Amino acid sequence: MASAASIPSSSQPEPNIFSIKEFAKSNGDFSLIPSTYHSISQIHDDDDDVAEDLASSIPVIDFSHLTSHHPQTHAKAVHLLGEACAEWGVFMLTNHGIPENLVEKLMKKSREFHDLPIEEKNEYGDNKSPFQPIRHGTSFCPQVEQVHYWRDYLKATTFPQFNFPHKPPGYREVAYEYSQKIRGLARKLLEGISESLGLGSNSIVESTEFDSGHQLFVVNLYPPCPQPHLALGLPPHSDIGLLTLLTQNGIGGLQVKHHGKWVKVNPLLNSITVLLSDQLEVMSNGRYESVLHRAILNNEETRISVVLANGPALDKEIGPLAELLEKEKPLFESMKYQDYFQFQQRSRLNDKSRLDEIRLN
């Protein structure tokens, strides 16, 4: 990996970039990226270690088996779900029941939103408050970052109140239907995860007040990058909430950390990628760890990912489940979800930095 000193860069003053898409468009066929986007220049050597042979090992969970009324089929699916959570922290969900044409509409409308003139998207310009109902911006949190990331985003709170842009036409309706279906999937998965921990199926749902919980709808756009070996779409991090459900437009870029190696996620056709998040690690008292992941770039195609972070109620204090503490010591402090959420959204992404702060011993 080239050192920072050996990376070619322009001698021009660094631009203020409010949209990667607009920057790329205005610069035409440019070959260099601003040095403020050189996020890979100081990454450790082991971060470059991608285990190509492990991609096919990412677990697959058949949702129809998990929801089966046949006791043996359901029990086997719960067992496989527990193994996936304990060993990987990520899995692909198949036979989930979300219509393929709904996902296609969602991707089409998501691209149309990012293609809107910047003046129209500025209506949702990020005012730096993580609780703003609808936010559009770039990178992650530019005001505190040492380096920036090659990403534009739309973020909207879609539960318990549904917020979403009214443009392009039809986007709001598609997003509403999709977000509702994702919540249904997340709830059923949490029931299965509770069972896999040896608890009642409603243990996590009730302990987090999930039925009035917070859902964050994120639409990421990663334009082609002329120097993808120097930049990242997002750095290594774990997510807030309980479960993140992700789908994309067929362009790869998601990698997860598994036993010290990066593994490419190549989703099965019509599957949804599920990532375990920080509050699930806390509630399971460390049995099921949230997964570190990152977004890498390419220099040819635009990647779009739609990510829904499904979490507890904002005012709910989240700690290890009481049932688990009957036989083991707590590994995490309790914290209100809104405090955790606010801190993470206003901070520089850095592995599991926030989770480590509430980790005991």
C-alpha positions, 0 to 999 in steps of 0.5 A: 500500500502506498504511503501518504507521501507517495500518493499523487494529488492535485496542487489545487486548493482542496474543494468544499464538496457538498455532493460527491455526485455533483463533484464528479459531474462537474469535474468531468473525466478527472483522474485524481481525487482530493487528498481529503478523501485518501482514507486508505493511505493509513489503513493497516496491512491486515485491512487489505487482506480479503479472504476471497474463498470465504464469500460463499460461506456467509450463512443463508437463512430461509425466512419461510422456514423460520416462520414455518408452523411445522415445529421441526422446520422452525426449530432447525431454522432457529438453530441455524439463525443462532449459529449465523449470529454467533459465528458471523454477525451477518447472513443473507435472508431468502424467501422473505416475501418482499416482491421483487418488483417493489425492490426494483421500484425502490432502486429506480426511485432512489436513483431518481432522487440522487439525480435531482438537481442539487438545488432541489435536494438542498431542501433536505440539507443536513443541519447536523442534527441526527434527529432531523426527520429527513437529511441529505448530505455527503460522507458521514459526519464531515465536520468531525472527520479527519478524512471524508468518504466517497458517498452521498446519502439520504436519511429519513426517520420512517418509524414511529413517524414516517418521514420521507421526501415527496420527490421524485413522484411516487418515491414516498409511497414506495419507501413507505411500503418497503419500510413497513415490510422491513419492519415486519421482517426485523420483528420476526427475526428478533423473535427467532434470535430470542428463541436461539438465546433460549428465551421467549420469542417476545423477549427482545421485542418487549424489552426494547419496545420494538413496536414503537422503536426507531427505524432509520431509512438510509439511501447510499449512493457511491459514484465511480471513483477514479482512485478506488484504491485510495478511498472508501465509501464508508470506513470499518464500523458497526451499526446502531440499533438491533438489525440492519437490513440492506439491499443494493442495485446489483453492484458489489461493495459491501465487505464484512470482517470475519476472523480478522479478514475482510469478506466480500458480500455477494448477495444471492438473487432477491435476498436481503443482507442482514447485519447484527448491530450494536444494541443486539450485542449489548442485549445478548451480553456479547453472545451475538456481536455486531459485525464490522463492515465497510463499503469499498469503491470501483471506478466504473459503476455507481452503487446504490444501497438501501439500508434500514436500521431497526432499533429500540424505542429512542427513550428506552434504556438498553442493557443486557437482557435480565434473563441472561444476567441470572447466570452471567455478569453484565459485559455492558453498561445500560444506556438510553438508545437516543443517547447512543444514536445521537453520539454515533451520528455526530461522531467520526466512524471508528470501528466499535468506538462507541460500543467500547465506551460502554463495555465493562472491564 
